[in-house]
Amino acid sequence: MGVAVRLSSISKRFGTFAANSNISLSIEEGSIHALVGENGAGKSTLTKIIYGMLQPSEGEVCIEGKPVKFTSPREAINAGIGMVHQHFMLIPTLSVAENIMLGNEHASLFQRLPLKEIKALIHRHALEFGLAVDPEAMVESLSVGEQQRVEILKLLFRNASIMIFDEPTAVLTPSEIEHLFATLRTLRDTGKTIILITHKLDEVLAVADTISVMRKGEIAGTMPANSITKPELAQMMVGRSVLLRVTNPPPNPGNTVLDIKSLDFCTPQGERKLHNLTFKVKAGEIYGIAGVEGNGQSEFLQALYGLAPAGTSLTGEATLKGETLIGKKPAEITLMGVSLTPENRLRHAVILDYSVSGNIMFGRHREQSFHRGIGFDNDVLNRYTRQMIADYDIKCGSPESQPLSSLSGGNQQKIVLARELSRPDISLLILAQPTRGVDIGAIETIHNKIIEARDKGIAILLISSELEEIIALSTRIGSIYKGAIVREFTDKEVAIKKNSEYEFKKEIGLHIT
C-alpha cells in the first residue's frame, strides 16, 4: 500500500513557543500508527494540523499523495479524515442515528431526512465492524463504550479513510478496550488508516503496527511495534530510565480517619446511586476503590465533598475523625483537613483563562503563609509556584502570564495534583482518576508523591478506573458495583495478590462488571 499521510518539515509555533519543530513523518495506508510521548510533546498539535483544526507555521501536508492546506476540519472531513476526540462530540438528548447524521444529513432544506436508509446503513456498518448499538437509542442512555462506537460510526458514515483516535481508552472498561482493539484491527484490515494517540504503552504494543515517539515537539524515532520493548519505549519518550512500577514499601496504618456507614444517595429524580455503601480509610493507608465509571463514584464524591445537587436524598453516615461531613459546604470540608483532586478537573478544579500560577494558587489564596499585611506576599507566591513546577515537572513558559488553556491536559492535571498534595495539615486526601491523560514519566512522579503523602500518615482514598494503578498503590481495595462495595480485599490479600497482577485484575474484574 501507499502513504496515507506524509508530513514534510512541519513546524507549529505559538508566539515564541515551538509546539512542533521540523517534523517529517510518513503514515502507511491500512496501518495502525501510534503517536506516543510525554504531555506537551506535541502529539495533539500534530494531529490537529492533520485534521485542519490548526495550520502549520511551516511545512507541507500530503494526503494520499496530494498536497493539502486545510483551513477547517470540514475540509479535512471532505478529504476523508475523521477524528474521535477524547471528550466525545455527541449531543446527549439526540438519538444515535440523529447524532451520526448531524452535519451530514444527506437531505436539502425542507426535505425529509432519509432516516430509514440511514438506520439501515448504521446497522450494516455495526455488523461489519462489531459496533453493536441501537440507532434509535438516546445517546444519554448509552454507556461510555457505546458512545465511542457512535463516534466511530460517525466516521464510517462520512466515508473516512484516515481515522485519528485521541486517548480512546481513557474511560473504557477492560472488556470495552478489547472490543475497541478488535474494531481497530478490523478497520485496518479493510484498508482504513488509524492514527492512535495514547499514553498507555501496553496498549500501544498490543495494537499498533508502527510507533512514532515524540519528545519536545520533535520525532525522536519511528519503529515497528514488534521491534521495541516497553522499557525502551518509555526511555525514548522521557529521555531517561523510568520505573514502570512504583516502589511501594509496606504501609503503617493508624486510626480510622474516614468512616462511611450505610450511605445511600438518591438523586432529585428519584434514582438511587449509592446503596448501603460502607467502608473505612485509616491514617497512613491508601484505600482503592476499583470499578467501572458510572457505578456511583461521582455521586459518592458529591456526597463526601458537599457537592450534591439540591433535592438529593442522603442517608447514612460519612464522618472524618468522628465529625460528620454530610451537610457541610466544600470550604468547610477543606478546613477540616480534606483535599480533593476531582475526576473532572475542567469543571471543578481549574480556570482555563487564569494563569498557571493563578491555578496553582486556586483555592489556597486564603492561607496566611501566602499573605503579607492585607495583600499577597509575591515573593512567597513565586517561590512556591516555581517549586511546584520543578517538583512535578510541569512544562510551561512564564507561569505568571501563560494561561492554563495553553497547556496540555496532562500538565493541567499535574498542576491540580501539585496544589492539592502540597496543602498543609491534610487528614484525608481524595484522589479521583489522578493520572487520567498523564504520560508514563509523570505517572511515576505522581505515584511517588502519593506514596510520600501516605508515609506522612495521611489517609488516602483513591478512586480510579485504572486497575494497574489501584493494584500498585492500594493498601486495601474495595470493588464498587451499582453503588455498593461488593468485595473488599484486605491488606494481606492485596500484598499477596500483587505478585500475580494479571490474575488479580481478572479477579477484581469479576466484581465490577
Order of alpha helices (4+ residues) and beta strands (2+ residues): beta-beta-beta-alpha-beta-beta-alpha-beta-alpha-alpha-alpha-beta-alpha-beta-alpha-beta-beta-alpha-beta-beta-beta-alpha-beta-beta-alpha-beta-alpha-alpha-beta-beta-alpha-alpha-beta-alpha-beta-alpha-beta-beta-alpha-alpha
